[in-house]
Amino acid sequence: MAAMRRRDTRDRNRRGVLGAILVGAFIASIASVGAQAEELAVFKLVARDGAFEPIKIEVPAGKRFKIEISNEGKGPMEFESRDLKQEKVLAAGAKSSVVINGLKPGAYVFFDDYHPDAPKGQIVAK
């Protein structure tokens, strides 16, 4: 009988320790996600019938970032970058965003696929 009580006590202690470890891991993961979300730089990009504003975006090399795109043109537009392997189609008046993983230093071209003759934009990672 005493042996069973000791075993029950050990089992409860193990479960308590395991629970504390799981709670600690969960809190650490939430803190990590929160820190990553705070560090995400956001850059705004406006498209108007093939023209981008700004035409050049400078970003820190090696850090994830987000580009918020708004289409203020009269028709649809497509943010496209073969360099970044990104495509995003937006209707007139629509807004969306793309998250880009950290880039190596260099220049990355983007353009509006609906307006192929318009000037191309550039993301420069420094």
ABEGO torsion letter per residue (X at the ends): XAAAAAAAAAAAAAAAAAAAAAAAAAAAAAAAAAAAAAABBBBBBBBBGGBBOBABBBBBBGBBBBBBBBBABABBBBBBBAAAGBBBBBBBGBBBBBBBBBBBBEBBBBBBAABAABBBBBBBBX
